[in-house]
Amino acid sequence: MIKRVLVGLLILLPTGYLGLSWFLSNLILFPQSSLDLTKSRMVSKWKTTYEEMMADLPEPQSFSLVSFDETSIKGQYFQQPDTSGCAIILSHGWTSTWAGMLKYVPVLSDCTCDLVLYDHRAHGLSDGKYATGGINEAKDLLAVTDWVREQKGFSNEQIGWLGASWGAATVLMAGADADNVAFIIADAPFQDWYSAIFERGIRDYGSWIQLMSFGVLNVVGWRAGIDFEDASVLKVAHQIEEPVLLIHSKGDRETASHQSVNIAKKIPTDQCSFYHLDWGGDHTEDVRINRDRFQGLINEFLEKVDKRFLKLVEETIPEAANVF
């Protein structure tokens, strides 16, 4: 009898572990994302509406392009009414859409640039079966950059990237590519996919969830056809050659700011301006609740790296600690 019980456990435990790993991998690979969901978050979290966010922007041009693996990436191109000399591509966060990056538009009001907002693969209207933690998303960003260069006539020196959260990790991973753009702005990135997943998992489910890490991440890698360990900013940060403005709130309760501390240590020091903010904002919220101060950080950064991206240079001294 005891032997039968032990044999049963030996069968059931691995089966149960694999089954739970498969279930949890679904939460990682298939993000819930739609424009309607983003619009509802604007009302509930930002206390504004999509229509209000779009009111001062020019009518966008919808675009679609084919990425490296034949995945269709869709987005919106906002052409400045006057002839623009630059473009900024904005990369959104997990489960969001292009419209989630509208909260960054007000802090770019001193820029002369066209704005390019798009949906990551497996998000919004873009195709793609699986999210890949920034691995394939970084390649998609390079494809969007190529499209902007070819269709709009900008050189890489006239193009900058701005990413938030998961999108911030994406722009940093793409920054390791040898074909450099003018600058990278990253707000609250994760250091690697393991940290992004299980830091939140522990908060939501408890520390026991770490026991699932081996199974979950291996199932994720197998299903998506990627090596999850490659979804790491830390792994490639030393290769970034673009000027980087790295921002992270100490009050971030979703992605702990020590992850950006670690990232900043890996990026060549002459390339990185790191602001470890103590302004009271939660995850990527300082851009909204501390708009003027956040805009000051961006203006100061752009003034130093490339003035062509600004139409108005303000002498702003940010009240942030530029320390690790």
Secondary structure, 3 states (H helix, E strand, C coil): CHHHHHHHHHHHHHHHHHHHHHHHHHHHHCCCCCHHHHHHHHHHHHCCCHHHHHCCCCCCEEEEEECCCCCEEEEEEECCCCCCCCEEEEECCCCCCHHHHHHHCHHHCCECCEEEEECCCCCCCCCCCCCCCCHHHHHHHHHHHHHHHHHHCCCHHHEEEEEECHHHHHHHHHCCCCCCCCEEEEECCCCEHHHHHHHHHHHHHCHHHHHHHHHHHHHHHHHHCCCHHHCEHHHHHHHCCCCEEEEEECCCCCCCCHHHHHHHHHCCCCCEEEEEECCCCCCCCHHHHCHHHHHHHHHHHHHHHCHHHECCCCCCCCCCECCC
